[in-house]
Amino acid sequence: MPPWPSSLRSRLTLWYTVLLGLPLIAFAVLCYLVFARTLQSRTDRFIGDALTAFARELVAERRAALTLDEAMRSTLDEVHFHDLTIAILDTAGHVVAKTVPPRDEVPGGRPPYRVLSHPLAIDGREFSLTGTYSLSDIEGMLARIRQMFLIAIPLLVLAAAGGGYILAKRSLAPVASMGEQAAKITASNLDQRLPVGGGEELVGLARVVNDLLDRLERSFAQQRRFVADASHELRTPTAILRTEADITLSREHRDEAEYRASVTVMQDAARRLTRIVDDLFLLARADSGHAVAHPEGLYLEDLVDESVRAMHSVAERRGVRIELGRLVEAPFHGDPDLLGRLLLNLLDNAIKYSPVGGTVEVDMARRNGHCEILVADAGPGIPAEAQERIFERFFRVDAARSRGENSATSGAGLGLAIARRIAEMHSGQLELAESRPGRTEFRLTLPAGGEAAGDAR
């Protein structure tokens, strides 16, 4: 059995040929059968009419003749039909009289023929009037028709195959062009797009693929920016560790105070490096759908209160006061560690950007079946052009809103990105509610009594 064509162009050509060739062959066979049947019916009608005419002439001759034999001979001599032999048979089947057969019907030749018989009664005697018609002309005509079909049908099928191939090639030309263009697109030239054209279906396909390329380009750009920013953030603590170690080891003898001071610097750098790596690991697992949460029953107001108390010492060192407003009862099913990290990131962000003597406000509310947690600071606000990017990874507003790198969280521009991701893992939302000079407010919205997903998928 021949293998099925692997090429779509070949398959379309084959199907086009089959779908056109089979009906054509069926139509030719049907036409041949109908034509042959029509010729046979006309032959039978001709033989029947000829026998009827012969019988009438025989009866007329019998009236004018003296005997029946003379009437038969006279009628046979006078009545002739082309390619038709008429014979008169008695009841025993013996030939009483017959016309002279055509030249091609003499003994020795065996052309096809058609035989019909009519009963004949004359002078009280019963006879059978038989007509034998040569089918040589009809068979010759049918043979020519068969020969014509055997030549014409293959030629028409070949023409259909050629036309189908050309149509398939032209129809699939845009697909081939799209394939060639797609093969040229790599990570280094994701700005290129597939040509749009070739019919409604192919236009839709090209647009879908181009939309996919748009998303891939944005994803690759974000990934490259993420890698560059991560490299930049990791370079600082690693450089501190390497430099401090080189300096410490450059001298053979140091006192304990110098060693302690050096180790303290390296410890701070290592802690910062560890926080950045942990944050990157959390975001990477969340992006890949493997950031598994461990939900349990809890009360959000307790988490808020604990987070505020945990950040009091940090706020005091920076000369900032935390003011806890109302707490509302909010039972929830979620991961307390992740939610606590979310709240600590928000509070640390507010403390870091608040002026000395400023106040960080924390408040809770219930609206429309959701629990809202508000964290506001009295800092200079976020510029309008930067408000859309504050949740991007490693993005930080200029120095006017940042007074230092020391932070209770990562301090690498990952705090808000992690906070939003944790909110999404708990079917919630974190957004910038307001930002102006003197007040910046973030709003965390969680479903009241909501269920946290088992993972980030």
C-alpha positions as CSV (number, residue, x, y, z in Angstrom):
1,M,0.0,0.0,0.0
2,P,1.6,3.4,-1.0
3,P,2.3,5.7,1.9
4,W,-0.1,8.6,2.5
5,P,1.5,11.9,1.2
6,S,3.1,13.9,4.0
7,S,2.9,17.1,2.1
8,L,-0.2,19.2,2.6
9,R,0.1,20.4,-1.0
10,S,0.2,16.8,-2.2
11,R,-2.8,15.8,0.0
12,L,-4.9,18.7,-1.3
13,T,-4.0,17.8,-4.8
14,L,-4.9,14.1,-4.2
15,W,-8.2,15.0,-2.6
16,Y,-9.0,17.5,-5.4
17,T,-8.2,14.8,-8.0
18,V,-10.2,12.1,-6.3
19,L,-13.2,14.3,-5.6
20,L,-13.3,15.4,-9.3
21,G,-12.1,12.2,-10.9
22,L,-14.6,9.8,-9.2
23,P,-17.7,11.7,-10.1
24,L,-16.3,12.2,-13.6
25,I,-15.8,8.4,-14.0
26,A,-19.2,7.6,-12.5
27,F,-20.8,10.1,-14.9
28,A,-19.0,8.6,-17.9
29,V,-20.1,5.1,-16.9
30,L,-23.7,6.2,-16.4
31,C,-23.7,8.0,-19.7
32,Y,-22.4,4.9,-21.5
33,L,-25.0,2.6,-19.9
34,V,-27.8,5.0,-20.7
35,F,-26.6,5.4,-24.3
36,A,-26.3,1.6,-24.7
37,R,-29.7,1.1,-23.2
38,T,-31.2,3.7,-25.5
39,L,-29.7,2.1,-28.6
40,Q,-31.0,-1.3,-27.5
41,S,-34.5,0.1,-27.0
42,R,-34.4,1.8,-30.4
43,T,-33.2,-1.5,-32.0
44,D,-36.0,-3.5,-30.4
45,R,-38.5,-0.9,-31.5
46,F,-37.1,-1.0,-35.1
47,I,-37.3,-4.8,-35.2
48,G,-40.8,-4.8,-33.8
49,D,-42.0,-2.2,-36.3
50,A,-40.3,-4.1,-39.2
51,L,-41.9,-7.3,-38.2
52,T,-45.3,-5.7,-38.0
53,A,-44.9,-4.1,-41.4
54,F,-43.8,-7.5,-42.9
55,A,-46.8,-9.2,-41.4
56,R,-49.1,-6.7,-42.9
57,E,-47.5,-7.0,-46.3
58,L,-47.6,-10.8,-46.1
59,V,-51.4,-10.7,-45.4
60,A,-51.9,-8.4,-48.3
61,E,-49.8,-10.6,-50.6
62,R,-51.8,-13.6,-49.5
63,R,-55.0,-12.0,-50.6
64,A,-53.6,-11.3,-54.0
65,A,-51.6,-14.6,-54.4
66,L,-52.8,-18.1,-55.2
67,T,-51.0,-19.9,-52.4
68,L,-49.4,-19.1,-49.0
69,D,-45.9,-20.1,-50.2
70,E,-46.2,-17.8,-53.1
71,A,-47.3,-14.9,-50.8
72,M,-44.3,-15.6,-48.5
73,R,-41.8,-15.6,-51.4
74,S,-43.3,-12.5,-52.8
75,T,-43.2,-10.6,-49.5
76,L,-39.7,-11.8,-48.8
77,D,-38.6,-10.5,-52.2
78,E,-40.3,-7.1,-51.8
79,V,-39.7,-6.3,-48.2
80,H,-36.1,-5.6,-47.1
81,F,-34.6,-3.8,-44.1
82,H,-31.0,-2.9,-43.6
83,D,-29.1,-5.3,-41.4
84,L,-32.4,-7.1,-40.5
85,T,-33.0,-10.8,-41.4
86,I,-36.6,-11.9,-41.3
87,A,-37.4,-15.6,-41.0
88,I,-40.8,-17.5,-40.9
89,L,-40.7,-20.6,-38.7
90,D,-43.4,-23.2,-38.3
91,T,-44.6,-24.6,-35.0
92,A,-41.7,-27.1,-35.0
93,G,-39.1,-24.4,-35.3
94,H,-38.2,-25.2,-38.9
95,V,-37.5,-22.3,-41.2
96,V,-40.2,-22.0,-43.8
97,A,-38.8,-19.0,-45.5
98,K,-36.3,-16.2,-44.8
99,T,-34.7,-13.2,-46.4
100,V,-31.1,-13.3,-47.7
101,P,-28.8,-12.3,-44.7
102,P,-26.5,-9.3,-45.1
103,R,-22.9,-9.9,-46.3
104,D,-21.5,-9.8,-42.7
105,E,-24.0,-12.3,-41.5
106,V,-23.0,-15.1,-43.8
107,P,-21.8,-18.3,-42.1
108,G,-18.3,-17.9,-40.9
109,G,-18.8,-14.4,-39.5
110,R,-20.0,-14.1,-35.9
111,P,-21.2,-10.5,-35.4
112,P,-23.4,-9.7,-32.4
113,Y,-27.1,-9.6,-33.2
114,R,-30.5,-9.0,-31.6
115,V,-33.4,-11.4,-32.1
116,L,-37.1,-10.7,-31.6
117,S,-40.1,-12.9,-32.5
118,H,-43.8,-12.2,-33.1
119,P,-46.5,-14.8,-33.5
120,L,-48.2,-15.0,-37.0
121,A,-51.5,-16.7,-37.8
122,I,-52.5,-17.0,-41.5
123,D,-54.9,-19.4,-43.2
124,G,-55.5,-21.1,-39.9
125,R,-51.9,-22.0,-39.5
126,E,-49.5,-20.8,-36.7
127,F,-46.1,-19.4,-37.6
128,S,-43.4,-17.5,-35.7
129,L,-42.1,-14.3,-37.4
130,T,-38.5,-13.7,-36.3
131,G,-36.3,-10.7,-36.9
132,T,-32.5,-10.9,-36.5
133,Y,-30.7,-7.6,-36.4
134,S,-27.0,-7.1,-36.8
135,L,-25.5,-5.1,-33.9
136,S,-22.1,-4.6,-35.6
137,D,-22.8,-0.8,-36.2
138,I,-24.0,-0.3,-32.7
139,E,-21.1,-2.2,-31.2
140,G,-18.7,-0.2,-33.3
141,M,-20.3,3.0,-32.1
142,L,-20.1,1.8,-28.4
143,A,-16.5,0.8,-29.0
144,R,-15.6,4.2,-30.2
145,I,-17.4,5.8,-27.2
146,R,-15.5,3.5,-24.8
147,Q,-12.2,4.4,-26.6
148,M,-13.1,8.1,-26.3
149,F,-13.8,7.8,-22.6
150,L,-10.6,5.8,-22.0
151,I,-8.6,8.6,-23.5
152,A,-10.6,11.6,-22.4
153,I,-11.2,10.6,-18.7
154,P,-7.5,10.1,-17.8
155,L,-6.6,13.3,-19.6
156,L,-9.3,15.2,-17.6
157,V,-8.1,13.6,-14.4
158,L,-4.5,14.6,-15.1
159,A,-5.7,18.1,-15.9
160,A,-7.7,18.1,-12.6
161,A,-4.6,16.9,-10.8
162,G,-2.4,19.6,-12.4
163,G,-5.0,22.3,-11.7
164,G,-5.4,21.1,-8.2
165,Y,-1.7,21.2,-7.7
166,I,-1.5,24.7,-9.0
167,L,-4.4,25.8,-6.9
168,A,-2.9,24.2,-3.8
169,K,0.4,25.8,-4.5
170,R,-1.1,29.2,-4.9
171,S,-3.4,28.8,-1.9
172,L,-0.5,27.6,0.3
173,A,2.0,30.1,-0.9
174,P,1.1,32.5,2.0
175,V,1.6,29.6,4.4
176,A,5.0,28.8,2.9
177,S,5.9,32.5,3.1
178,M,4.8,32.6,6.8
179,G,6.8,29.5,7.5
180,E,10.0,31.0,5.9
181,Q,9.5,34.2,7.8
182,A,8.8,32.3,11.1
183,A,12.0,30.2,10.6
184,K,14.0,33.5,10.4
185,I,12.7,34.8,13.7
186,T,14.9,34.1,16.7
187,A,15.4,35.5,20.1
188,S,17.6,38.2,18.6
189,N,15.0,39.6,16.1
190,L,11.7,39.1,17.8
191,D,10.6,42.5,16.4
192,Q,9.9,40.9,13.0
193,R,6.4,39.7,12.1
194,L,4.7,37.4,9.7
195,P,3.2,38.7,6.5
196,V,-0.6,39.2,6.8
197,G,-2.5,38.1,3.7
198,G,-3.8,35.2,1.7
199,G,-7.5,35.0,2.7
200,E,-9.5,35.5,5.8
201,E,-8.4,32.2,7.5
202,L,-4.7,32.9,6.9
203,V,-5.0,36.5,7.9
204,G,-6.5,35.3,11.2
205,L,-3.7,32.8,11.6
206,A,-1.0,35.4,10.9
207,R,-2.6,37.8,13.4
208,V,-2.7,35.2,16.1
209,V,0.9,34.3,15.5
210,N,1.9,37.9,15.4
211,D,0.1,38.5,18.7
212,L,2.0,35.5,20.1
213,L,5.3,37.1,18.9
214,D,4.3,40.4,20.5
215,R,3.8,38.6,23.8
216,L,7.1,36.7,23.4
217,E,8.9,39.9,22.6
218,R,7.6,41.6,25.7
219,S,8.4,38.5,27.7
220,F,11.9,38.3,26.4
221,A,12.4,42.0,27.0
222,Q,11.1,41.6,30.5
223,Q,13.3,38.6,31.0
224,R,16.4,40.4,29.7
225,R,15.6,43.4,31.9
226,F,15.0,41.1,34.8
227,V,18.4,39.4,34.3
228,A,20.2,42.7,33.9
229,D,18.6,44.1,37.0
230,A,19.2,41.0,39.0
231,S,22.8,40.9,37.9
232,H,23.1,44.6,39.0
233,E,21.5,44.0,42.3
234,L,23.6,40.9,43.0
235,R,26.8,42.6,41.9
236,T,26.8,45.0,44.8
237,P,26.7,42.6,47.8
238,T,29.0,40.1,46.0
239,A,31.5,42.9,45.3
240,I,31.3,44.0,48.9
241,L,32.0,40.4,50.1
242,R,34.9,40.0,47.7
243,T,36.4,43.4,48.4
244,E,36.1,43.1,52.1
245,A,37.6,39.6,52.1
246,D,40.5,40.8,49.9
247,I,41.2,43.7,52.2
248,T,41.0,41.6,55.3
249,L,43.3,38.9,53.9
250,S,45.8,41.5,52.5
251,R,47.4,42.0,55.9
252,E,48.8,39.2,57.9
253,H,48.0,40.5,61.3
254,R,44.8,42.3,62.4
255,D,43.3,42.8,65.8
256,E,40.0,41.4,66.9
257,A,38.1,44.7,66.4
258,E,39.2,44.9,62.8
259,Y,38.2,41.4,62.1
260,R,34.8,41.9,63.7
261,A,34.2,45.0,61.7
262,S,35.2,43.3,58.5
263,V,33.0,40.2,59.3
264,T,30.1,42.5,60.2
265,V,30.3,44.2,56.8
266,M,30.4,40.8,55.1
267,Q,27.5,39.6,57.2
268,D,25.4,42.5,56.2
269,A,26.3,42.0,52.5
270,A,25.5,38.2,52.8
271,R,22.2,39.0,54.4
272,R,21.3,41.3,51.6
273,L,22.4,38.8,49.1
274,T,20.3,36.1,50.8
275,R,17.2,38.3,50.8
276,I,17.6,39.0,47.1
277,V,18.1,35.4,46.2
278,D,15.1,34.3,48.3
279,D,12.9,36.9,46.7
280,L,14.1,35.9,43.2
281,F,13.5,32.3,44.0
282,L,9.9,33.0,45.2
283,L,9.1,35.0,42.1
284,A,10.6,32.4,39.8
285,R,8.5,29.6,41.5
286,A,5.4,31.8,41.3
287,D,6.0,32.5,37.6
288,S,6.5,28.8,36.8
289,G,3.3,27.9,38.7
290,H,5.2,26.0,41.5
291,A,4.9,28.5,44.4
292,V,3.0,26.3,46.7
293,A,1.1,28.0,49.5
294,H,0.2,26.3,52.8
295,P,-3.3,27.6,53.6
296,E,-4.9,27.4,57.0
297,G,-7.6,29.2,58.9
298,L,-6.5,32.6,60.2
299,Y,-7.8,36.1,61.0
300,L,-6.5,38.9,58.9
301,E,-6.8,41.5,61.7
302,D,-4.4,39.4,63.8
303,L,-1.8,39.4,60.9
304,V,-2.1,43.1,60.5
305,D,-1.6,43.7,64.3
306,E,1.4,41.4,64.4
307,S,3.0,43.0,61.4
308,V,2.6,46.5,62.8
309,R,4.1,45.5,66.1
310,A,7.0,43.7,64.2
311,M,7.8,46.9,62.3
312,H,7.7,49.3,65.3
313,S,11.4,49.0,66.0
314,V,12.3,49.6,62.3
315,A,10.0,52.7,62.3
316,E,11.5,54.1,65.5
317,R,15.1,53.8,64.1
318,R,14.0,55.9,61.1
319,G,12.1,58.4,63.2
320,V,8.7,57.3,61.8
321,R,5.5,56.5,63.7
322,I,3.1,53.8,62.8
323,E,-0.6,54.5,63.5
324,L,-2.9,51.5,63.6
325,G,-6.5,52.5,62.8
326,R,-9.5,50.3,63.1
327,L,-9.3,46.5,62.9
328,V,-12.3,44.5,61.6
329,E,-12.9,40.8,62.1
330,A,-11.8,39.1,58.9
331,P,-11.6,35.3,59.0
332,F,-9.6,34.0,56.1
333,H,-8.1,30.8,54.7
334,G,-4.6,31.4,53.4
335,D,-0.9,31.1,54.0
336,P,0.0,33.1,57.1
337,D,3.7,33.3,56.2
338,L,3.2,34.6,52.7
339,L,0.5,37.1,53.8
340,G,2.7,38.3,56.7
341,R,5.5,38.8,54.2
342,L,3.1,40.8,52.0
343,L,2.1,43.1,54.9
344,L,5.8,43.5,56.0
345,N,6.7,44.6,52.5
346,L,4.0,47.2,52.4
347,L,4.9,48.5,55.8
348,D,8.6,48.6,55.1
349,N,8.0,50.4,51.8
350,A,5.9,53.0,53.6
351,I,8.4,53.5,56.4
352,K,11.3,53.7,54.0
353,Y,9.7,56.5,52.0
354,S,8.2,58.5,54.9
355,P,10.0,61.6,56.0
356,V,11.5,61.8,59.5
357,G,8.7,62.5,61.9
358,G,6.1,61.2,59.4
359,T,3.3,58.8,60.1
360,V,2.4,55.5,58.5
361,E,-1.3,54.8,58.6
362,V,-2.7,51.3,58.6
363,D,-6.5,50.7,58.4
364,M,-8.9,47.9,57.6
365,A,-12.4,47.9,56.2
366,R,-15.1,45.5,54.7
367,R,-16.7,46.5,51.4
368,N,-18.8,44.5,49.0
369,G,-17.9,41.1,50.4
370,H,-14.2,41.9,50.5
371,C,-11.7,42.9,53.2
372,E,-9.5,45.9,52.4
373,I,-6.2,46.7,54.1
374,L,-4.9,50.2,53.6
375,V,-1.3,51.3,54.2
376,A,-0.4,55.0,53.6
377,D,2.7,57.0,54.1
378,A,3.4,60.8,54.2
379,G,6.2,60.7,51.6
380,P,6.7,62.9,48.6
381,G,4.5,60.7,46.4
382,I,5.2,58.8,43.3
383,P,5.6,60.7,40.0
384,A,2.7,60.1,37.6
385,E,5.0,58.6,34.9
386,A,6.3,56.0,37.4
387,Q,3.0,54.9,38.9
388,E,2.4,52.3,36.2
389,R,5.7,50.7,36.9
390,I,6.0,50.5,40.6
391,F,5.0,46.8,40.7
392,E,7.7,45.9,38.1
393,R,10.6,43.9,39.4
394,F,13.7,45.9,40.4
395,F,11.9,49.1,39.6
396,R,12.6,51.9,42.1
397,V,11.6,55.6,41.9
398,D,14.5,58.1,42.0
399,A,16.4,59.1,45.1
400,A,13.8,61.7,46.0
401,R,11.6,58.9,47.3
402,S,14.3,56.6,48.7
403,R,16.4,57.6,51.7
404,G,18.6,54.5,51.9
405,E,19.2,51.0,50.9
406,N,18.8,49.4,54.4
407,S,15.5,47.7,54.6
408,A,13.7,45.0,56.5
409,T,12.9,43.4,53.3
410,S,15.0,43.0,50.1
411,G,15.6,46.7,49.3
412,A,16.2,45.7,45.7
413,G,12.9,46.8,44.1
414,L,11.3,43.5,44.6
415,G,9.1,44.2,47.6
416,L,6.0,45.4,45.8
417,A,6.3,42.8,43.0
418,I,6.4,40.1,45.6
419,A,3.5,41.6,47.5
420,R,1.3,41.7,44.4
421,R,2.2,38.2,43.5
422,I,1.2,36.9,46.9
423,A,-2.1,38.8,46.7
424,E,-2.8,37.2,43.4
425,M,-2.0,33.7,44.8
426,H,-4.8,34.4,47.4
427,S,-7.3,35.6,44.8
428,G,-6.7,39.1,45.9
429,Q,-5.5,42.4,44.4
430,L,-2.8,44.9,45.4
431,E,-3.0,48.4,43.8
432,L,-1.9,51.9,44.2
433,A,-5.0,53.7,45.5
434,E,-3.6,57.2,45.7
435,S,-0.3,59.0,45.3
436,R,0.4,62.7,45.7
437,P,2.9,64.8,47.7
438,G,2.3,64.1,51.3
439,R,0.3,60.9,50.9
440,T,0.8,57.6,49.1
441,E,-1.8,54.8,49.8
442,F,-1.7,51.1,48.8
443,R,-4.9,49.0,49.0
444,L,-4.9,45.3,49.5
445,T,-8.2,43.6,48.7
446,L,-8.9,40.0,49.7
447,P,-12.1,38.0,49.5
448,A,-13.8,37.9,52.9
449,G,-13.5,34.4,54.2
450,G,-11.7,33.5,50.9
451,E,-10.0,30.3,50.2
452,A,-6.3,30.4,49.1
453,A,-5.3,28.3,46.2
454,G,-3.1,25.3,46.9
455,D,-0.5,26.8,44.5
456,A,0.0,29.6,42.1
457,R,-1.5,27.9,39.1
